[in-house]
Amino acid sequence: MNKNRVLISIVMMLGLSACSLPRLVKNDPTATPKPSQITSLPTRQAEPTAAEPTATVPAIPTDISTEAFLPVIPADLVGSVSVGESLLSETFDQNGLWNTSNEAEYSSELVDGVYRMNLNTANWMVWSASNNVASDNIIMDLDTELISGSVENNHGMICRYLDDENFYMLTIGNDGWVEIMKIYQGELTSLFGRFVDAQIDPVRNHLQGFCIGDRIILYVNGESVAKVHDGDLVSGDVGLAIGSYEEPQVSIGFDNFFVYEAEGDFTTSLTPEPVEEEALFPDLVSDWKESYSDNFDTPDQGNWTVFNESGLVSEWRNGRFAFDFSESMITATSPTNDLDLNDVIVQVEVYRVGDVLENDMGLVCRYQDQDNYYSLSFGTDNYVSINKYVAGTWTPLFNEFADADLSAEYHKVAISCIGTELSLYIDEQLMARVNDSDFSTGDVGIISGTYEEVPVVLEFDNFLVYTPK
């Protein structure tokens, strides 16, 4: 199932002051970011995946004592995070702190000790900040319930709220979708998005969010479901959020919203590194040597992974390595199966055959196996991505629409994986750069895939690998 993201980027904020008025900004219906999670195509030798258990979630408690409650630190954070001072204890039993309203598009109300936020408009999002927290590192606990409306919704918590153009959102949908989003300088970026159906109940859920250092982590019903690194926002308020997709009506109940100071050594491990316009393509002549090449002129040469599936066939064709996709939302990774490299630069020429611009093509490095590697890719719809695939789970490191026209049928693509720095070049122009240290060595290869539109045909040529001299 594909989550077609049509939530608006800057929408509306519910003010907390009695005199404040909501601001409404409608979305641009043509701005539809692609999902950051695409399903990995199993190889012919893939083993069947065991069914995951369905989460069992109790009804939302309404009598939690604000004095007695302390958040439980998940096992994977025990020893690195501890509970500090209480910053907010909200059981929604009294009027006054949270705004209530009754508009045509949305409303909010307190009902029997539960704060309800309601939407009556498709593709909207509403959020409400507390105006009571201004902290760097926090732990948030929240109970939520789908009161009525579509399970395809979006709701949860916000942290590091500075204003309505700068904050993080940690959200779920009752259809199993989880997402971490960033609104930074008025632009929305999805930092993480995927379906985790087994962890999310279709009605009631307990959410726990950690905003610590440069880490944003979301747990649902005691299970870790999303984590990202981002250093753009370091402090701010907390709050609640609700969103709709194509079905306009959704009503979410929020209860037992507790926020504590998080204590620990939260040294920033990720330094944001903006792409510099003057960044130059690496000097291959002076610093690098060619270590591997394949011009794909000889069919079946080498040990490349090939596919012959119902949704994908790959083959040598007209002196190129071709991938023919007939199924949406799949990704094919084809390593050389011959190399194990540390620092490396990889180049390839890629051709789009056909009219579908929403596609995915690029290169991989530090490839351990089909469930562990880095992917650096783009689509001819201008979408640029750097992702890591760890133990079968995608984590986006960079996902943005480039300020460039990549719609041409031919491109020269290159990646550099040097130390912890991963860079993607298209036609010798730097498009994305991140730092990550999960993998330090591995194979290299080709990656290609589809989103919603098919058929997609991609052909690769002149694959070159460079290592330091």
DRENDO-1510 file (C-alpha; in Angstrom, 1 decimal, always signed):
<recs>
REC; n; res; u; v; w
REC; 1; MET; +0.0; +0.0; +0.0 .
REC; 2; ASN; +1.4; +3.4; -1.0 .
REC; 3; LYS; +1.1; +6.4; +1.2 .
REC; 4; ASN; +0.5; +9.2; -1.4 .
REC; 5; ARG; +1.6; +12.2; +0.5 .
REC; 6; VAL; -0.7; +15.1; -0.2 .
REC; 7; LEU; -0.6; +16.8; +3.2 .
REC; 8; ILE; +0.0; +20.5; +2.8 .
REC; 9; SER; +3.4; +21.9; +3.7 .
REC; 10; ILE; +2.3; +25.0; +5.6 .
REC; 11; VAL; -1.2; +24.9; +6.7 .
REC; 12; MET; -2.6; +26.2; +9.9 .
REC; 13; MET; -1.8; +26.7; +13.5 .
REC; 14; LEU; -4.2; +26.8; +16.4 .
REC; 15; GLY; -3.2; +29.7; +18.6 .
REC; 16; LEU; -3.3; +29.4; +22.4 .
REC; 17; SER; -4.0; +33.0; +23.3 .
REC; 18; ALA; -7.6; +33.9; +23.8 .
REC; 19; CYS; -7.2; +36.8; +21.3 .
REC; 20; SER; -5.4; +34.9; +18.6 .
REC; 21; LEU; -7.0; +33.8; +15.4 .
REC; 22; PRO; -6.2; +30.8; +13.3 .
REC; 23; ARG; -4.3; +31.3; +10.1 .
REC; 24; LEU; -5.4; +29.2; +7.1 .
REC; 25; VAL; -3.2; +28.5; +4.1 .
REC; 26; LYS; -4.4; +26.0; +1.5 .
REC; 27; ASN; -2.1; +23.5; -0.1 .
REC; 28; ASP; -0.8; +23.4; -3.6 .
REC; 29; PRO; -2.4; +20.3; -5.0 .
REC; 30; THR; +0.4; +19.8; -7.5 .
REC; 31; ALA; +3.1; +19.5; -4.8 .
REC; 32; THR; +3.0; +15.8; -4.0 .
REC; 33; PRO; +6.3; +14.5; -2.4 .
REC; 34; LYS; +7.1; +10.9; -3.0 .
REC; 35; PRO; +7.0; +8.4; -0.2 .
REC; 36; SER; +10.4; +7.9; +1.4 .
REC; 37; GLN; +9.8; +4.2; +1.8 .
REC; 38; ILE; +9.7; +2.0; -1.2 .
REC; 39; THR; +9.4; -1.8; -1.0 .
REC; 40; SER; +12.4; -3.9; -1.6 .
REC; 41; LEU; +11.9; -6.4; -4.4 .
REC; 42; PRO; +12.9; -9.9; -3.2 .
REC; 43; THR; +15.4; -11.8; -5.1 .
REC; 44; ARG; +14.6; -15.2; -6.6 .
REC; 45; GLN; +16.2; -16.8; -3.5 .
REC; 46; ALA; +14.3; -14.7; -0.9 .
REC; 47; GLU; +12.9; -16.5; +2.0 .
REC; 48; PRO; +9.2; -16.0; +3.0 .
REC; 49; THR; +8.7; -13.4; +5.7 .
REC; 50; ALA; +6.9; -14.6; +8.8 .
REC; 51; ALA; +3.7; -12.7; +9.7 .
REC; 52; GLU; +4.2; -10.1; +12.4 .
REC; 53; PRO; +1.9; -10.1; +15.5 .
REC; 54; THR; -0.8; -7.6; +15.7 .
REC; 55; ALA; -0.3; -5.0; +18.5 .
REC; 56; THR; -2.8; -5.3; +21.4 .
REC; 57; VAL; -3.5; -1.9; +22.9 .
REC; 58; PRO; -5.6; -1.2; +26.0 .
REC; 59; ALA; -8.2; +1.6; +26.1 .
REC; 60; ILE; -6.8; +5.0; +26.9 .
REC; 61; PRO; -6.6; +5.5; +30.7 .
REC; 62; THR; -8.3; +8.6; +31.9 .
REC; 63; ASP; -7.2; +8.7; +35.6 .
REC; 64; ILE; -3.4; +8.9; +35.4 .
REC; 65; SER; -2.0; +10.9; +38.3 .
REC; 66; THR; +0.1; +13.7; +37.0 .
REC; 67; GLU; +2.2; +13.5; +40.2 .
REC; 68; ALA; +2.8; +9.7; +40.0 .
REC; 69; PHE; +3.4; +9.4; +36.2 .
REC; 70; LEU; +7.0; +8.9; +35.0 .
REC; 71; PRO; +7.8; +7.8; +31.4 .
REC; 72; VAL; +9.3; +4.4; +30.9 .
REC; 73; ILE; +12.7; +4.6; +29.1 .
REC; 74; PRO; +12.7; +2.0; +26.2 .
REC; 75; ALA; +15.3; -0.7; +26.6 .
REC; 76; ASP; +17.4; +0.5; +23.7 .
REC; 77; LEU; +17.8; +3.9; +25.4 .
REC; 78; VAL; +18.4; +2.7; +29.0 .
REC; 79; GLY; +21.8; +4.0; +30.2 .
REC; 80; SER; +21.9; +6.8; +27.7 .
REC; 81; VAL; +18.7; +8.7; +28.6 .
REC; 82; SER; +17.2; +9.4; +31.9 .
REC; 83; VAL; +14.1; +11.3; +33.1 .
REC; 84; GLY; +14.6; +14.8; +34.4 .
REC; 85; GLU; +12.3; +17.6; +35.4 .
REC; 86; SER; +8.6; +17.6; +34.5 .
REC; 87; LEU; +7.8; +20.2; +31.9 .
REC; 88; LEU; +4.2; +19.5; +31.1 .
REC; 89; SER; +1.5; +17.3; +32.7 .
REC; 90; GLU; -1.7; +17.5; +30.8 .
REC; 91; THR; -4.7; +15.2; +31.3 .
REC; 92; PHE; -7.2; +17.6; +29.7 .
REC; 93; ASP; -9.5; +17.7; +32.7 .
REC; 94; GLN; -9.6; +21.5; +32.9 .
REC; 95; ASN; -10.3; +24.2; +30.3 .
REC; 96; GLY; -7.9; +27.0; +29.6 .
REC; 97; LEU; -4.6; +25.7; +28.3 .
REC; 98; TRP; -5.6; +24.3; +24.9 .
REC; 99; ASN; -7.5; +26.3; +22.4 .
REC; 100; THR; -11.0; +25.3; +21.4 .
REC; 101; SER; -12.7; +26.4; +18.2 .
REC; 102; ASN; -15.5; +25.5; +15.8 .
REC; 103; GLU; -14.8; +26.4; +12.2 .
REC; 104; ALA; -16.1; +24.9; +9.0 .
REC; 105; GLU; -12.8; +23.2; +8.1 .
REC; 106; TYR; -11.7; +22.2; +11.6 .
REC; 107; SER; -12.7; +22.3; +15.3 .
REC; 108; SER; -11.2; +21.4; +18.7 .
REC; 109; GLU; -12.9; +20.7; +21.9 .
REC; 110; LEU; -12.6; +19.2; +25.4 .
REC; 111; VAL; -14.9; +16.2; +25.9 .
REC; 112; ASP; -14.9; +14.1; +29.1 .
REC; 113; GLY; -11.2; +14.8; +29.9 .
REC; 114; VAL; -10.0; +14.3; +26.3 .
REC; 115; TYR; -8.8; +16.9; +23.8 .
REC; 116; ARG; -10.4; +16.3; +20.5 .
REC; 117; MET; -9.1; +17.8; +17.2 .
REC; 118; ASN; -11.4; +17.4; +14.3 .
REC; 119; LEU; -10.9; +17.9; +10.5 .
REC; 120; ASN; -13.6; +18.2; +7.9 .
REC; 121; THR; -11.4; +19.1; +4.9 .
REC; 122; ALA; -9.2; +16.7; +2.8 .
REC; 123; ASN; -5.4; +17.2; +2.7 .
REC; 124; TRP; -5.2; +19.5; +5.7 .
REC; 125; MET; -3.1; +19.6; +8.8 .
REC; 126; VAL; -3.7; +21.4; +12.1 .
REC; 127; TRP; -1.3; +21.8; +15.0 .
REC; 128; SER; -1.4; +23.3; +18.4 .
REC; 129; ALA; +1.6; +24.3; +20.5 .
REC; 130; SER; +1.5; +24.4; +24.3 .
REC; 131; ASN; +3.2; +27.7; +24.9 .
REC; 132; ASN; +4.6; +26.1; +28.1 .
REC; 133; VAL; +7.9; +24.4; +27.1 .
REC; 134; ALA; +11.2; +25.8; +25.8 .
REC; 135; SER; +13.7; +23.0; +26.1 .
REC; 136; ASP; +16.5; +21.3; +24.1 .
REC; 137; ASN; +16.1; +17.7; +25.0 .
REC; 138; ILE; +12.7; +16.2; +25.9 .
REC; 139; ILE; +10.7; +13.0; +26.4 .
REC; 140; MET; +7.0; +13.1; +25.4 .
REC; 141; ASP; +4.3; +10.6; +26.3 .
REC; 142; LEU; +0.8; +10.7; +24.7 .
REC; 143; ASP; -2.3; +8.5; +24.4 .
REC; 144; THR; -4.4; +8.9; +21.2 .
REC; 145; GLU; -7.7; +7.5; +20.0 .
REC; 146; LEU; -9.4; +7.6; +16.6 .
REC; 147; ILE; -12.9; +8.9; +17.6 .
REC; 148; SER; -14.3; +8.9; +14.1 .
REC; 149; GLY; -13.4; +9.2; +10.4 .
REC; 150; SER; -10.8; +7.6; +8.2 .
REC; 151; VAL; -8.0; +5.4; +9.4 .
REC; 152; GLU; -5.9; +7.1; +6.7 .
REC; 153; ASN; -5.0; +10.0; +8.9 .
REC; 154; ASN; -2.0; +11.6; +10.5 .
REC; 155; HIS; -1.7; +12.6; +14.2 .
REC; 156; GLY; +0.8; +12.9; +17.0 .
REC; 157; MET; +3.2; +15.3; +18.6 .
REC; 158; ILE; +5.4; +18.2; +17.7 .
REC; 159; CYS; +8.7; +19.2; +19.3 .
REC; 160; ARG; +11.3; +22.1; +19.0 .
REC; 161; TYR; +8.5; +24.4; +17.9 .
REC; 162; LEU; +9.8; +27.9; +17.3 .
REC; 163; ASP; +7.0; +29.2; +15.2 .
REC; 164; ASP; +4.6; +28.0; +12.5 .
REC; 165; GLU; +7.5; +27.6; +10.0 .
REC; 166; ASN; +10.0; +25.8; +12.2 .
REC; 167; PHE; +9.4; +22.5; +14.1 .
REC; 168; TYR; +9.4; +18.7; +14.0 .
REC; 169; MET; +6.3; +16.4; +13.8 .
REC; 170; LEU; +6.3; +12.8; +15.0 .
REC; 171; THR; +3.1; +11.2; +13.7 .
REC; 172; ILE; +1.2; +8.0; +13.0 .
REC; 173; GLY; -1.9; +7.0; +11.0 .
REC; 174; ASN; -4.4; +4.4; +12.1 .
REC; 175; ASP; -3.7; +2.7; +8.8 .
REC; 176; GLY; -0.2; +1.8; +10.0 .
REC; 177; TRP; +1.8; +4.7; +8.5 .
REC; 178; VAL; +4.4; +6.4; +10.7 .
REC; 179; GLU; +6.3; +9.6; +9.8 .
REC; 180; ILE; +8.8; +12.1; +11.1 .
REC; 181; MET; +8.5; +15.5; +9.3 .
REC; 182; LYS; +10.4; +18.7; +9.6 .
REC; 183; ILE; +9.0; +22.2; +8.8 .
REC; 184; TYR; +12.1; +24.3; +8.5 .
REC; 185; GLN; +11.9; +27.9; +7.2 .
REC; 186; GLY; +8.5; +27.2; +5.9 .
REC; 187; GLU; +9.4; +24.1; +3.9 .
REC; 188; LEU; +8.1; +20.6; +4.8 .
REC; 189; THR; +10.5; +17.7; +4.5 .
REC; 190; SER; +9.6; +14.1; +5.2 .
REC; 191; LEU; +12.6; +12.7; +7.2 .
REC; 192; PHE; +11.1; +9.2; +7.6 .
REC; 193; GLY; +8.0; +7.5; +6.4 .
REC; 194; ARG; +6.9; +3.9; +6.2 .
REC; 195; PHE; +4.1; +1.4; +7.1 .
REC; 196; VAL; +4.5; -0.5; +10.4 .
REC; 197; ASP; +1.1; -2.1; +10.5 .
REC; 198; ALA; +1.9; -4.6; +13.2 .
REC; 199; GLN; +2.9; -1.9; +15.8 .
REC; 200; ILE; -0.2; +0.4; +15.2 .
REC; 201; ASP; -3.7; -0.3; +16.5 .
REC; 202; PRO; -6.5; +0.9; +14.2 .
REC; 203; VAL; -8.1; +2.8; +17.1 .
REC; 204; ARG; -6.0; +3.5; +20.2 .
REC; 205; ASN; -2.2; +4.0; +20.5 .
REC; 206; HIS; +0.4; +5.1; +23.0 .
REC; 207; LEU; +3.1; +7.4; +21.5 .
REC; 208; GLN; +6.4; +8.2; +23.0 .
REC; 209; GLY; +8.8; +10.7; +21.4 .
REC; 210; PHE; +12.4; +11.6; +22.1 .
REC; 211; CYS; +13.9; +14.8; +20.8 .
REC; 212; ILE; +17.5; +14.6; +22.1 .
REC; 213; GLY; +20.6; +16.1; +20.5 .
REC; 214; ASP; +20.2; +15.6; +16.8 .
REC; 215; ARG; +18.1; +12.5; +17.2 .
REC; 216; ILE; +14.3; +12.4; +16.8 .
REC; 217; ILE; +12.9; +9.0; +17.8 .
REC; 218; LEU; +9.3; +7.7; +17.8 .
REC; 219; TYR; +7.9; +4.7; +19.7 .
REC; 220; VAL; +4.4; +3.4; +19.4 .
REC; 221; ASN; +3.0; +0.9; +21.9 .
REC; 222; GLY; +6.5; +0.3; +23.3 .
REC; 223; GLU; +8.1; -0.4; +19.9 .
REC; 224; SER; +10.6; +1.7; +18.1 .
REC; 225; VAL; +9.1; +2.7; +14.7 .
REC; 226; ALA; +11.1; +5.7; +13.5 .
REC; 227; LYS; +14.3; +7.4; +14.2 .
REC; 228; VAL; +16.2; +10.1; +12.3 .
REC; 229; HIS; +19.2; +12.5; +12.7 .
REC; 230; ASP; +18.6; +16.1; +12.0 .
REC; 231; GLY; +20.4; +19.2; +13.5 .
REC; 232; ASP; +18.5; +22.1; +12.0 .
REC; 233; LEU; +16.3; +22.7; +15.1 .
REC; 234; VAL; +17.7; +22.4; +18.6 .
REC; 235; SER; +15.1; +23.8; +21.0 .
REC; 236; GLY; +11.5; +24.9; +21.3 .
REC; 237; ASP; +8.0; +24.1; +22.4 .
REC; 238; VAL; +5.9; +20.9; +22.2 .
REC; 239; GLY; +2.4; +20.4; +20.9 .
REC; 240; LEU; -0.2; +18.2; +19.1 .
REC; 241; ALA; -1.0; +17.7; +15.5 .
REC; 242; ILE; -3.7; +16.1; +13.2 .
REC; 243; GLY; -3.9; +15.7; +9.5 .
REC; 244; SER; -6.1; +14.3; +6.8 .
REC; 245; TYR; -5.5; +12.8; +3.4 .
REC; 246; GLU; -8.1; +12.2; +0.6 .
REC; 247; GLU; -10.9; +11.4; +3.1 .
REC; 248; PRO; -11.8; +14.8; +4.7 .
REC; 249; GLN; -13.3; +13.7; +8.0 .
REC; 250; VAL; -11.2; +12.6; +10.9 .
REC; 251; SER; -11.5; +13.1; +14.7 .
REC; 252; ILE; -8.6; +12.3; +17.1 .
REC; 253; GLY; -8.8; +12.3; +20.9 .
REC; 254; PHE; -5.6; +13.2; +22.8 .
REC; 255; ASP; -5.0; +12.4; +26.4 .
REC; 256; ASN; -2.3; +12.1; +29.1 .
REC; 257; PHE; +0.3; +14.4; +27.4 .
REC; 258; PHE; +3.3; +14.4; +29.6 .
REC; 259; VAL; +6.6; +16.0; +28.8 .
REC; 260; TYR; +9.9; +15.7; +30.8 .
REC; 261; GLU; +13.4; +17.0; +30.4 .
REC; 262; ALA; +15.7; +14.3; +29.0 .
REC; 263; GLU; +19.0; +13.9; +30.7 .
REC; 264; GLY; +22.1; +12.4; +29.2 .
REC; 265; ASP; +25.1; +13.1; +26.9 .
REC; 266; PHE; +23.4; +14.2; +23.7 .
REC; 267; THR; +26.4; +15.3; +21.8 .
REC; 268; THR; +25.4; +16.1; +18.3 .
REC; 269; SER; +26.6; +13.3; +16.0 .
REC; 270; LEU; +25.4; +14.8; +12.8 .
REC; 271; THR; +26.6; +18.2; +11.6 .
REC; 272; PRO; +24.3; +19.7; +8.9 .
REC; 273; GLU; +26.4; +20.2; +5.8 .
REC; 274; PRO; +24.7; +22.3; +3.2 .
REC; 275; VAL; +25.4; +21.7; -0.4 .
REC; 276; GLU; +27.7; +24.4; -1.7 .
REC; 277; GLU; +27.0; +25.6; -5.2 .
REC; 278; GLU; +30.7; +25.8; -6.0 .
REC; 279; ALA; +31.4; +22.3; -4.9 .
REC; 280; LEU; +33.6; +20.6; -7.5 .
REC; 281; PHE; +33.5; +17.1; -8.8 .
REC; 282; PRO; +36.4; +15.0; -7.4 .
REC; 283; ASP; +39.7; +15.1; -9.4 .
REC; 284; LEU; +39.8; +11.5; -10.7 .
REC; 285; VAL; +43.1; +12.0; -12.6 .
REC; 286; SER; +45.2; +13.2; -9.7 .
REC; 287; ASP; +43.8; +11.3; -6.7 .
REC; 288; TRP; +42.0; +8.2; -7.9 .
REC; 289; LYS; +42.7; +5.1; -10.0 .
REC; 290; GLU; +40.2; +3.0; -12.0 .
REC; 291; SER; +39.8; -0.3; -10.3 .
REC; 292; TYR; +36.8; -1.9; -12.0 .
REC; 293; SER; +34.7; -1.3; -15.2 .
REC; 294; ASP; +32.0; -2.8; -17.2 .
REC; 295; ASN; +30.6; -1.3; -20.4 .
REC; 296; PHE; +27.9; -4.0; -20.6 .
REC; 297; ASP; +28.8; -4.9; -24.2 .
REC; 298; THR; +29.1; -8.6; -23.4 .
REC; 299; PRO; +25.9; -10.2; -22.2 .
REC; 300; ASP; +26.1; -12.1; -18.9 .
REC; 301; GLN; +29.6; -10.8; -18.2 .
REC; 302; GLY; +30.4; -10.6; -14.5 .
REC; 303; ASN; +28.4; -11.6; -11.4 .
REC; 304; TRP; +25.8; -8.9; -11.5 .
REC; 305; THR; +22.5; -9.7; -9.7 .
REC; 306; VAL; +19.8; -10.1; -12.4 .
REC; 307; PHE; +16.0; -10.3; -12.1 .
REC; 308; ASN; +13.3; -12.3; -13.8 .
REC; 309; GLU; +10.2; -11.5; -11.7 .
REC; 310; SER; +6.6; -10.7; -12.5 .
REC; 311; GLY; +7.2; -7.0; -12.0 .
REC; 312; LEU; +10.7; -6.7; -13.2 .
REC; 313; VAL; +13.1; -8.2; -15.8 .
REC; 314; SER; +16.7; -7.2; -16.2 .
REC; 315; GLU; +18.9; -8.1; -19.2 .
REC; 316; TRP; +21.8; -7.0; -21.3 .
REC; 317; ARG; +20.4; -5.1; -24.3 .
REC; 318; ASN; +22.0; -3.0; -27.0 .
REC; 319; GLY; +25.3; -2.7; -25.1 .
REC; 320; ARG; +23.5; -1.6; -21.9 .
REC; 321; PHE; +22.2; -3.2; -18.6 .
REC; 322; ALA; +18.4; -2.7; -18.8 .
REC; 323; PHE; +15.7; -2.9; -16.2 .
REC; 324; ASP; +12.1; -3.2; -17.3 .
REC; 325; PHE; +9.6; -2.5; -14.5 .
REC; 326; SER; +5.9; -3.3; -14.9 .
REC; 327; GLU; +5.0; -3.1; -11.2 .
REC; 328; SER; +4.8; +0.1; -9.0 .
REC; 329; MET; +6.6; +0.7; -5.7 .
REC; 330; ILE; +9.5; -1.7; -6.1 .
REC; 331; THR; +13.2; -1.3; -6.0 .
REC; 332; ALA; +15.9; -3.5; -7.6 .
REC; 333; THR; +19.5; -3.5; -6.3 .
REC; 334; SER; +22.1; -5.1; -8.5 .
REC; 335; PRO; +25.7; -5.2; -7.0 .
REC; 336; THR; +28.7; -6.4; -8.8 .
REC; 337; ASN; +29.1; -9.3; -6.3 .
REC; 338; ASP; +32.9; -9.0; -6.9 .
REC; 339; LEU; +34.1; -6.0; -4.8 .
REC; 340; ASP; +34.7; -5.1; -1.1 .
REC; 341; LEU; +35.8; -1.5; -0.9 .
REC; 342; ASN; +36.1; +1.3; +1.7 .
REC; 343; ASP; +36.6; +4.7; +0.1 .
REC; 344; VAL; +35.2; +4.7; -3.4 .
REC; 345; ILE; +33.9; +6.8; -6.3 .
REC; 346; VAL; +31.4; +5.1; -8.7 .
REC; 347; GLN; +30.2; +6.4; -12.1 .
REC; 348; VAL; +27.6; +5.2; -14.5 .
REC; 349; GLU; +25.6; +6.6; -17.4 .
REC; 350; VAL; +21.8; +6.1; -17.2 .
REC; 351; TYR; +19.1; +6.4; -19.9 .
REC; 352; ARG; +15.3; +6.8; -19.3 .
REC; 353; VAL; +13.3; +5.0; -22.0 .
REC; 354; GLY; +9.7; +6.2; -22.1 .
REC; 355; ASP; +7.8; +9.1; -20.7 .
REC; 356; VAL; +7.4; +8.3; -17.0 .
REC; 357; LEU; +9.4; +10.9; -15.0 .
REC; 358; GLU; +8.6; +9.5; -11.5 .
REC; 359; ASN; +11.3; +6.9; -11.3 .
REC; 360; ASP; +14.4; +6.1; -9.2 .
REC; 361; MET; +17.9; +5.4; -10.5 .
REC; 362; GLY; +21.3; +5.6; -9.1 .
REC; 363; LEU; +24.1; +3.7; -7.3 .
REC; 364; VAL; +24.8; +1.9; -4.1 .
REC; 365; CYS; +27.9; +1.6; -1.9 .
REC; 366; ARG; +29.0; -0.2; +1.2 .
REC; 367; TYR; +26.7; -3.0; +0.1 .
REC; 368; GLN; +26.8; -5.9; +2.7 .
REC; 369; ASP; +23.8; -7.9; +1.5 .
REC; 370; GLN; +20.3; -7.2; +0.1 .
REC; 371; ASP; +19.2; -5.8; +3.5 .
REC; 372; ASN; +22.2; -3.5; +4.3 .
REC; 373; TYR; +23.7; -0.8; +2.1 .
REC; 374; TYR; +23.7; +2.9; +1.2 .
REC; 375; SER; +21.6; +4.1; -1.8 .
REC; 376; LEU; +22.2; +7.4; -3.6 .
REC; 377; SER; +19.6; +8.0; -6.4 .
REC; 378; PHE; +17.3; +10.4; -8.2 .
REC; 379; GLY; +14.3; +10.5; -10.4 .
REC; 380; THR; +13.8; +12.5; -13.6 .
REC; 381; ASP; +11.0; +14.3; -11.7 .
REC; 382; ASN; +13.9; +16.0; -9.9 .
REC; 383; TYR; +13.6; +14.0; -6.6 .
REC; 384; VAL; +17.0; +13.3; -5.0 .
REC; 385; SER; +17.5; +10.7; -2.3 .
REC; 386; ILE; +20.2; +9.3; -0.1 .
REC; 387; ASN; +19.0; +6.4; +2.0 .
REC; 388; LYS; +20.4; +3.7; +4.1 .
REC; 389; TYR; +19.0; +0.2; +4.3 .
REC; 390; VAL; +19.8; -1.4; +7.7 .
REC; 391; ALA; +18.5; -4.8; +8.6 .
REC; 392; GLY; +15.8; -4.5; +5.9 .
REC; 393; THR; +14.5; -1.1; +7.0 .
REC; 394; TRP; +14.9; +2.1; +5.0 .
REC; 395; THR; +16.0; +5.3; +6.7 .
REC; 396; PRO; +16.1; +8.5; +4.7 .
REC; 397; LEU; +19.2; +10.6; +5.1 .
REC; 398; PHE; +18.3; +13.1; +2.4 .
REC; 399; ASN; +15.1; +13.4; +0.4 .
REC; 400; GLU; +14.4; +16.6; -1.5 .
REC; 401; PHE; +13.3; +17.9; -4.9 .
REC; 402; ALA; +16.4; +19.4; -6.5 .
REC; 403; ASP; +16.5; +23.0; -7.7 .
REC; 404; ALA; +17.5; +21.6; -11.1 .
REC; 405; ASP; +16.0; +20.1; -14.2 .
REC; 406; LEU; +16.7; +16.4; -14.3 .
REC; 407; SER; +14.0; +15.4; -16.8 .
REC; 408; ALA; +16.5; +14.7; -19.6 .
REC; 409; GLU; +16.6; +11.1; -21.0 .
REC; 410; TYR; +20.3; +10.8; -20.3 .
REC; 411; HIS; +22.5; +11.6; -17.2 .
REC; 412; LYS; +25.9; +10.8; -15.9 .
REC; 413; VAL; +25.7; +9.8; -12.3 .
REC; 414; ALA; +28.5; +9.5; -9.7 .
REC; 415; ILE; +28.7; +8.8; -6.0 .
REC; 416; SER; +31.5; +9.2; -3.6 .
REC; 417; CYS; +31.6; +7.2; -0.4 .
REC; 418; ILE; +34.6; +8.5; +1.5 .
REC; 419; GLY; +34.9; +8.0; +5.2 .
REC; 420; THR; +31.5; +8.9; +6.7 .
REC; 421; GLU; +30.7; +11.4; +3.8 .
REC; 422; LEU; +28.3; +10.2; +1.1 .
REC; 423; SER; +27.8; +12.5; -2.0 .
REC; 424; LEU; +25.7; +12.3; -5.1 .
REC; 425; TYR; +26.6; +14.0; -8.3 .
REC; 426; ILE; +24.4; +14.3; -11.4 .
REC; 427; ASP; +26.2; +15.5; -14.6 .
REC; 428; GLU; +29.1; +16.4; -12.3 .
REC; 429; GLN; +27.0; +18.7; -10.2 .
REC; 430; LEU; +26.8; +18.0; -6.4 .
REC; 431; MET; +23.1; +17.3; -5.6 .
REC; 432; ALA; +23.2; +15.9; -2.1 .
REC; 433; ARG; +25.7; +15.2; +0.7 .
REC; 434; VAL; +25.3; +13.6; +4.1 .
REC; 435; ASN; +27.4; +12.0; +6.8 .
REC; 436; ASP; +26.7; +8.5; +8.3 .
REC; 437; SER; +28.8; +5.9; +9.9 .
REC; 438; ASP; +26.8; +2.7; +9.9 .
REC; 439; PHE; +28.7; +1.1; +7.1 .
REC; 440; SER; +32.4; +1.5; +6.3 .
REC; 441; THR; +33.0; -1.1; +3.6 .
REC; 442; GLY; +31.2; -3.2; +1.0 .
REC; 443; ASP; +30.3; -3.8; -2.6 .
REC; 444; VAL; +29.0; -1.2; -5.1 .
REC; 445; GLY; +26.3; -1.5; -7.7 .
REC; 446; ILE; +23.2; -0.2; -9.4 .
REC; 447; ILE; +19.8; +0.6; -8.0 .
REC; 448; SER; +16.6; +1.4; -9.8 .
REC; 449; GLY; +12.9; +1.4; -9.1 .
REC; 450; THR; +9.4; +2.7; -9.5 .
REC; 451; TYR; +6.9; +4.7; -7.6 .
REC; 452; GLU; +3.3; +4.8; -8.8 .
REC; 453; GLU; +3.6; +5.1; -12.5 .
REC; 454; VAL; +4.6; +2.2; -14.7 .
REC; 455; PRO; +6.0; +1.0; -17.0 .
REC; 456; VAL; +9.5; +2.3; -16.2 .
REC; 457; VAL; +12.5; +1.3; -18.4 .
REC; 458; LEU; +16.0; +2.3; -17.3 .
REC; 459; GLU; +19.2; +1.4; -19.0 .
REC; 460; PHE; +22.7; +1.7; -17.6 .
REC; 461; ASP; +26.1; +1.9; -19.4 .
REC; 462; ASN; +29.8; +2.4; -18.7 .
REC; 463; PHE; +30.0; +1.5; -15.0 .
REC; 464; LEU; +33.3; +2.7; -13.5 .
REC; 465; VAL; +34.8; +2.2; -10.1 .
REC; 466; TYR; +37.6; +4.4; -8.7 .
REC; 467; THR; +39.7; +3.8; -5.5 .
REC; 468; PRO; +42.3; +6.1; -3.9 .
REC; 469; LYS; +45.8; +6.0; -5.5 .
</recs>
